[in-house]
Amino acid sequence: MTELPATLGALKKAALRDPSLRARTVKQELRDGLVARLAAGASLEELFPGIHGYGETVLPQVANAILAGHDILLLGLRGQAKTRLARCIPQLLDEQTPMLAGDPLRSHPLAPIGDVAERLVATQGDAARVEWLGRDQRYGEKLATPDVSVADLIGDVDPIRAQRDGVDLGDMRAVTFGIVPRTNRGVFCINELPDLAPRIQVALFNILEENDVQVRGIPLRLPLDLLLVFTANPEDYTSRGQIVTPLKDRIGAQILTHYPRSRAEGVVIQRQEAQLSGGAGVEPVIHPLFHDLIEEAARAARSSEYVDQASGVSARLTIAALEALQANVLRRGLTTGTKQPRARLTDLPAVLMAMTGKVELAYEGEQEGPAKVGWHLLGEAVKNLWAERLPPPIREDQDERESGPWKEVLAWFAAGHKVELSDRSTDQQHAEALASVAGLAKAVDAQLKPAKDERLLMQEFVLEGLFHGGALARDDSARGLVYSDLLATLMTGKRKKGRDERESRF
């Protein structure tokens, strides 16, 4: 249709030719849109762009809820894309839909509801003006907080307007509508539902089923047409509030969300969400190893005794950590004049500031302290990636100092040598520091067979892995990481400033 009808009369004629212009409920419209797209061969991942890891779990349940015409409760820990998922649902609506101009409830012109719409049609007839709503205009969202009122969500009676217009306080024309009625014929999402006071939740389930609500003791009938989506954290049921039973009973579908089930899914989310950019001609290079390390650290946090598991570990942790890493590499490039600075393991301390604020520590974690827990999680990530690529640094059936791939490296440290790696050194200084470790480059080339541009990173990775495997000591100095012989450190009674070396074993 090249030109959209601008009046009620023109819309009536157009609806005779195009059934999609006829009045349908929003749930029917969403169902029709989903049916058409699935029948055309679209996958659920295509219908919900930007949502990863839910293709076999959450998305089929959301599709079923829409096909069944159910309101939806997305239940899951923080950072599980619940709100993003809700924001994808309106894309199943028609690209544009008609509404009566001047109607606060946005009635379909062929099915007016409420006093205002009925009066417009009665007085103007086929000349009543028609406006068109796009998909984005048909989505509303509200973060639930304890101070949200019925007036915020539903509306309030305006006595002055009632007196001016000469109508009763119970007349719809005396009401100033809230955000929910103004999203009529659309999708409305309420985030963190348990934070709503019980009396406000009661107002919502009256809207869901009975189509009425009391505002200041005055009963109002609001026959709203909505798909309601709620999000909630399971912990909220006990820590801050509850979803009242009658409201839960009226929500047709309760869908459990989850964190990425695999490292690969988490890395895809990182790459999609992280805002990475250079500056002044400097473009940092982040090796895929760092994506894996950061994701593994988050996965370790989700099972760590130091982290409150009921709170969850948001995917925002990995996104912020990657952005912090990028920023540290960019800063080094700007200060050293390197146009394509490469990320180093010595950049990982910069990641801690992004991690420590995004995990709720359990009692054991509070005793250790946020920074120490952050190093522990990064250490667990290094150990997990080492186990996939290399044999254990120390085996019980042999002395790695006498045999094994790292014997020359360990012998160099045993002779009293140390190596300091800094995130502030130039590329040449960094390469020279690693080259000073006898046998390191040769052993890494033999065991990992790295590409030319990743040799230095893999050498760092081996030193860090040998530390976490209990073969080396490491001191977290103000200028970087200093690796030295573990036995010499223990014999002199020195301890590193971070985690105890004896606690960092495979």
Salt bridges, closest charged atoms under 4 A:
GLU29 OE2 - ARG138 NH1 2.71
ASP32 OD2 - ARG24 NH1 2.81
ASP71 OD2 - LYS27 NZ 3.21
ASP94 OD2 - ARG24 NH2 2.35
ASP126 OD1 - LYS12 NZ 2.89
GLU131 OE2 - ARG129 NH1 3.83
GLU141 OE2 - ARG87 NH2 2.68
ASP156 OD1 - ARG216 NE 2.87
ASP165 OD1 - ARG164 NE 3.22
ASP171 OD2 - ARG173 NH2 3.01
ASP195 OD1 - ARG240 NE 2.96
GLU210 OE2 - ARG250 NH2 3.34
ASP236 OD1 - ARG240 NH2 3.02
GLU273 OE2 - ARG84 NH1 2.42
ASP292 OD2 - ARG389 NH2 3.97
GLU295 OE2 - ARG302 NH1 3.96
GLU296 OE2 - ARG263 NE 2.89
GLU296 OE2 - ARG299 NE 3.70
ASP347 OD1 - ARG332 NH1 2.63
GLU368 OE1 - LYS372 NZ 3.32
GLU380 OE2 - LYS383 NZ 2.88
GLU388 OE2 - ARG263 NH2 2.34
GLU388 OE1 - ARG389 NH1 3.81
ASP397 OD2 - ARG395 NH2 2.73
GLU408 OE1 - LYS442 NZ 3.23
ASP423 OD2 - ARG331 NH2 3.89
ASP423 OD1 - ARG424 NE 3.92
ASP427 OD1 - ARG344 NH2 3.12
ASP445 OD2 - ARG455 NH2 2.72
ASP453 OD2 - ARG342 NH2 3.79
GLU454 OE1 - HIS287 NE2 2.49
GLU460 OE1 - HIS430 NE2 3.43
GLU464 OE2 - HIS468 NE2 2.95
GLU464 OE2 - ARG474 NH1 2.36
ASP476 OD1 - ARG474 NE 2.99
ASP476 OD2 - LYS496 NZ 3.93
ASP485 OD1 - ARG401 NH1 3.13
ASP500 OD2 - ARG495 NH2 2.99
ASP500 OD2 - ARG502 NH2 3.09
